[in-house]
C-alpha cells in the first residue's frame, strides 16, 4: 500500500473533533491499510486518522506484544478502571516524551473494517494505546496531559522541558 505523511503538532486537524464514519466501503478500507503501513513504517504502536490529515474517527493499534493489528472505526471507551502512569510519545510530536496518567483497563467498542461490531477489553500498554489514539479523535495531544515532558535526542546537552 502506501506510507502517508504524518501531520505534526500545530496542524489544525489535530485540534478538531474527528467526524464519525457513516459508511464502511472499499475506499475506507484502503485508507485503513495505508494507516497501518504508515504506523509500522514509522515504528509506531498506534495511529489515528487525524494524524494523517483526515478528520475521521478511525484508529489502528498494535501493542507489538501479542494483540496484532487492531483497526477500529468510531471507537468509543465504554468502561474504564484503575490507574497507571507511564511514558508516552507521539508520531505527531516527534522526539518528545512525557509521563501520562491513564486508566489501567478499558473496554472499547467500535466497528471493524469489515463492518462488524466489536468490543475489546484491554489493560496495561494496550489500554494506554487505545486511550492515546482516541484522545486524537477528540482533538487532544498527549502533551496536554503529560508531566515531566522532555525532548529525547542524541544530544546530551538538551535537557528536560516543562
C-alpha positions in Angstrom: 0.0 0.0 0.0 1.3 3.5 0.8 3.1 5.3 3.6 1.3 8.5 4.4 2.7 11.8 5.7 2.1 12.4 9.4 0.9 15.9 10.4 2.7 17.5 13.2 1.6 19.4 16.3 0.3 22.8 15.3 -1.7 21.4 12.3 -5.4 22.4 12.8 -6.8 18.9 12.1 -5.1 17.7 15.3 -7.2 20.1 17.4 -10.6 19.1 15.8 -13.1 16.6 17.0 -13.0 13.9 14.2 -16.1 13.2 12.2 -17.9 9.8 12.7 -17.7 7.4 9.8 -21.1 6.8 8.3 -20.3 4.0 5.8 -17.5 1.4 5.6 -16.5 0.9 2.0 -13.5 -0.1 -0.2 -12.0 3.4 -0.1 -12.2 3.5 3.7 -10.6 0.0 3.9 -7.8 1.2 1.6 -7.2 4.2 3.9 -7.0 1.9 6.9 -4.5 -0.3 5.1 -2.4 2.8 4.4 -2.7 4.0 8.0 -1.4 0.5 9.1 1.5 0.7 6.7 2.3 4.2 7.9 2.2 3.1 11.6 4.5 0.1 11.0 6.9 2.1 8.8 7.3 4.8 11.4 7.7 2.2 14.2 4.6 3.5 16.0 2.2 1.4 18.1 -0.9 3.4 17.1 -2.2 6.0 14.6 -5.4 8.0 14.4 -6.8 9.3 11.1 -6.3 13.0 12.2 -2.6 12.3 12.3 -2.6 11.7 8.5 -4.8 14.8 8.0 -8.1 13.0 7.8 -10.8 14.2 10.3 -12.3 10.7 10.7 -12.9 8.6 13.7 -10.5 5.8 12.7 -7.6 4.3 14.7 -5.1 1.5 14.1 -3.1 0.0 17.0 -0.6 -2.8 17.6 1.0 -3.2 21.0 3.7 -5.4 19.4 3.4 -7.9 22.3 0.6 -10.1 21.0 -2.5 -8.2 20.2 -1.7 -7.9 16.5 -3.2 -5.2 14.3 -6.5 -3.8 15.5 -8.3 -1.3 13.3 -11.4 0.4 14.7 -13.9 2.7 13.2 -15.8 5.0 15.5 -14.1 3.6 18.6 -15.5 4.6 22.0 -14.4 3.8 25.5 -17.4 2.3 27.3 -15.8 1.4 30.6 -12.5 2.3 32.4 -11.0 1.5 35.7 -7.8 1.7 37.7 -4.9 4.0 37.1 -1.4 3.8 35.6 1.3 6.3 34.9 3.7 5.6 32.1 5.8 7.2 29.4 4.2 8.2 26.1 5.4 9.7 22.8 3.6 10.6 19.6 4.3 10.4 15.9 2.8 13.9 15.6 5.1 15.3 18.3 8.4 13.7 17.3 11.2 13.5 19.9 9.1 14.4 22.9 8.1 12.1 25.7 6.3 12.6 28.9 4.6 10.7 31.7 0.8 10.4 31.3 -1.8 9.0 33.8 -4.2 6.7 32.1 -6.8 4.1 33.1 -5.3 0.6 33.7 -8.2 -1.2 32.0 -10.6 -0.1 29.3 -13.4 -1.6 27.3 -13.6 -0.2 23.8 -16.4 -0.7 21.3 -16.1 0.0 17.6 -16.6 -1.3 14.1 -14.0 -3.3 12.1 -13.1 -2.6 8.5 -15.4 -5.4 7.6 -18.3 -3.7 9.3 -18.5 -6.0 12.3 -19.3 -4.5 15.7 -16.7 -5.5 18.3 -16.0 -5.0 22.0 -12.4 -5.2 23.1 -11.2 -5.4 26.7 -7.7 -4.1 27.1 -5.3 -3.5 30.0 -1.8 -2.2 30.6 0.0 -1.0 27.5 -2.8 -1.8 25.0 -5.2 0.2 27.2 -2.8 3.1 27.1 -2.6 3.0 23.3 -6.3 3.0 22.9 -6.7 6.0 25.2 -3.9 7.9 23.4 -5.4 7.3 20.0 -9.0 8.0 21.0 -7.7 11.3 22.5 -6.6 12.2 19.0 -10.2 11.8 17.8 -11.2 14.3 20.4 -8.6 16.8 19.3 -6.2 16.2 22.2 -2.4 15.5 22.2 -0.6 13.7 24.9 1.5 16.8 25.7 -1.7 18.4 27.2 -1.7 15.6 29.9 1.9 14.8 30.2 4.2 15.6 33.2 7.9 15.5 33.0 7.8 16.4 29.3 11.2 16.0 27.8 12.9 16.1 24.4 14.8 12.9 23.7 17.7 13.3 21.3 21.3 12.2 20.7 22.5 15.5 22.1 23.2 15.2 25.9 23.2 19.0 26.2 19.4 19.0 25.6 17.6 18.9 28.9 14.0 18.2 30.0 11.4 20.7 29.0 8.4 21.6 31.2 
